[in-house]
Amino acid sequence: AQSVSQHNHHVILSEAASLELGCNYSYGGTVNLFWYVQYPGQHLQLLLKYFSGDPLVKGIKGFEAEFIKSKFSFNLRKPSVQWSDTAEYFCAVKHRISGGGADGLTFGKGTHLIIQP
Amino acid sequence: DAGVTQSPTHLIKTRGQQVTLRCSPKSGHDTVSWYQQALGQGPQFIFQYYEEEERQRGNFPDRFSGHQFPNYSSELNVNALLLGDSALYLCASCERTGGETQYFGPGTRLLVL
């Protein structure tokens, strides 16, 4: 069974600091990778996704992530965080079956990010 | 364009009871997945429905069952509730063909006493 590991459960940064959240997955086949964000009191929203092509993907609100196949990693980055980035961040993976289609996602346990003004 | 909606928002039940949660997918979506999110954890996949049938299932007991209606809405049923079933239950929808991004609803918070 596939699994997703997020390295840091809690991260505290000051505004304007750079951010990198780690994510590693266990499945060795072809995967689709996602980062979701959950702002306080809101539902899960998609930040960015990787299906194929350029391993550096850009998402909303200045976030980006790099897929490194050899390291089974999909780390999330942002050059300069804002107070409004305070939220829970989840990495998720779906192994791609032949014929495409939608399947269940496997999520990491999440990283609680707090940005101090 | 309405997103994924879920009802109720909160629910309190006692051990041994049964519960039904409801989900309406985003407009244009035909596939619904259910997830359980315990406190401090990431969502865990329960099962997925499309064409009114359960197509894929995660590691959950048979006490968890579901249904999908012709209008693509879905229900999650949990029988013989346990204290450990207390969690946020999330519904996600997507397009079966060509749509691999799941959109999540706000969830139903279930407390089992």
Contacts between the chains, C-beta under 8 A, distances in Angstrom:
chain1	res1	chain2	res2	distance
A	1	B	59	8.0
A	4	B	42	7.6
A	32	B	100	5.8
A	34	B	101	7.6
A	36	B	104	7.5
A	42	B	106	7.7
A	43	B	4	8.0
A	43	B	90	7.7
A	43	B	104	5.3
A	43	B	105	6.2
A	43	B	106	4.3
A	43	B	107	6.5
A	44	B	43	7.5
A	44	B	90	6.9
A	44	B	104	4.0
A	45	B	104	7.6
A	46	B	101	6.1
A	46	B	103	7.4
A	49	B	101	6.1
A	51	B	100	6.8
A	90	B	42	5.3
A	90	B	43	7.4
A	92	B	42	7.7
A	94	B	100	7.1
A	100	B	97	7.5
A	100	B	98	7.0
A	100	B	100	7.3
A	101	B	96	6.2
A	101	B	97	7.4
A	101	B	100	7.9
A	102	B	31	5.1
A	102	B	33	7.5
A	102	B	48	7.0
A	102	B	50	7.7
A	102	B	94	4.8
A	102	B	95	7.5
A	102	B	96	6.0
A	102	B	99	6.4
A	102	B	100	5.9
A	102	B	102	6.9
A	103	B	48	6.8
A	103	B	56	5.7
A	104	B	33	5.9
A	104	B	35	8.0
A	104	B	45	3.4
A	104	B	47	7.7
A	104	B	48	5.7
A	104	B	56	5.6
A	104	B	58	5.9
A	105	B	33	7.8
A	105	B	35	7.9
A	105	B	43	7.5
A	105	B	45	6.3
A	105	B	92	7.9
A	105	B	102	6.4
A	106	B	45	6.9
A	107	B	35	7.9
A	107	B	42	3.4
A	107	B	43	4.9
A	107	B	44	7.2
A	108	B	42	5.3
A	109	B	40	7.5
A	109	B	41	5.6
A	109	B	42	4.9
A	110	B	40	7.9
A	110	B	41	7.3
A	110	B	42	5.1
